[in-house]
Amino acid sequence: MNDALQPVSHPGVFAAGDIATVRDHPRPKSGVFAVRAGPPLEHNLRRALQDLPPVARQPQRHALALITTGDRHAIASRGDLALQGDWVWHWKNWIDRRFMRRYAIRG
């Protein structure tokens, strides 16, 4: 992928998330990086529909990783720092639920 989230071989296609690795900015496959690619992806899709050139983006370098290990326990890591415990799971659960509420269908 190039910096505009397009495959180098197919400039009319866009991708983000786990299926996409930006050539000049490789990042781990992580929900944080996938979610953060959403707004620039939308922006470039809209530009493509208007026959405008895409805009390059540079993804963030680091992100907090929160991984559930089971039994309401989780590990948090960022850079050289790592923490673990039940409290990390509660923190992750709160973050995840807050994020999902943004996309809930309201009746």
Steps between C-alpha positions, in 0.01 A plus 500: 500500500608854446450783749152567356384145590511377141673187370805610302392277209133610501459873568120485459468272804516597868551286811566534872523283809641151524502449123718803437864568572619847408834450330681796657328471839456133599307457824382200701159356414298668772150635537641836606684547170202369301252735669729800461529428126121533460468880475789543250360208299157665490658831402687343209196302383302825486784667310510211253126541436567866416791409268745667738838348588527317834676657796794321662488426871755394755367263765588544864820325603390330821177387656380351824437127464235351727471122473249288691654178631177346632317492830465879501874553500700704247842630409576858398817595320642808336864526410708346778221526759276201573233461767260217577209421724128486544492879511652510149212284376247742654680790335500322161134406540410862574695624194347234271144563616540877469626454144216264404235738639600742225368251245191373683172519313264715695129428468 
